[in-house]
Amino acid sequence: MTRLIDGVLACHDPVGEWAPVVFDSPHSGIDYPADFRFICDFPSLRQAEDTYVGELFAAAPSHGAHFLEALFPRSYIDTNRAIDDLDQGLMNAPWPDPLQPSEKTHVGMGLVRRLCKPGMPMYDRLLSPEEVRHRIDRYYRPYHAALDELMNAVYARFRMAVLINCHSMPSVINGMAASGGLVDADFVLGDRDGTTAGRDLVQAVEDALRGLGYAVKRNDPYKGVELVRRHGNPANGRHALQIEINRKLYMDEVTLAKSTGFDALSRALDGLCATICAFASERARIT
Ligand SMILES: [Zn+2]
C-alpha cells in the first residue's frame, strides 16, 4: 500500500515480510509548488534534483523494506538540512527562532537555497518568514515525521533499523556541494566518516556494489548530511547510510532524459536492495 500526501510525499509499505530496512529518496521530487516563484531558468533549477532516484529504488518494498519518497523538489526546501540551517539574509523580516547557518547556507545551499548554482540567484525578492514557515510546516516536517515513524516502527519490531538514504550526484561537481571536479566513482557511500552506520553494513553494501562491477568510494566527496546524522546511532542499533549514484550511469545530465543505462542500473539496484534487506534481516536475527 502507498500512503500519499499530495505533492509532499509517498510512503510505500513493504510487500510481504518486513525487513528492518527503510529506504528514502528526499531529492527526487518534481512537483514544483505554485508559490515557489523562482527566477532562475527551469533547466538549471532542475539540475538540483536527484531525478529518477525514487524510480530507481522502486523495487525496495518487494524485498521487505519501507520506502519513502519526497514529491516536492529539494530546491524549494531541503529535508537534508537542519531546520535552523537557514539564511536570515533571504528573508524580509527577522526569523523568530535561533538560527545556526552552516557552511551549506554560506554557499547558498541551506534549508532554503539562495543560489540555483554558483552566480545564479534563485529569487529576485526576499522571502517572508511566513512563506518559509509554510515550506517547513507543509513539506519539511511531514517528511521528517514520516521517516521518524517508519524508523521507529521498524525498530520497535526488530530492535534494529537501517536507513538507506538515496541520492544521485552529477558526474562533474560545480563547486557548491563539495570541492569541484570530475567524480570518478560510480557510487559514493556516506556514513559521516564511519559514525552513522555499522562498519559491517557499509562493507556489505560496498562489496555488493563492487561485485556488480561498480567503482565505489566512501565519504569522498559526500559524507551524508542531516538525514543520516539524525537517524544513525549504530551503538543503539540504528544505522543510516547515504548512497550517491553517479548520474552518468542512467541519464543525460543536460536534458534529464533516461539513458540506455537506466534499465541495467535498475536491475542492479534491485539486487542491491535484496542484498541489504537480507543482510539486515540476518543481523536482526542474530542480535
Ligand atoms: Zn540528494
Residues whose N, C-alpha, C, O or C-beta is under 5 A from the ligand:
A	BS01	ZN	H27 D50 H167 S168
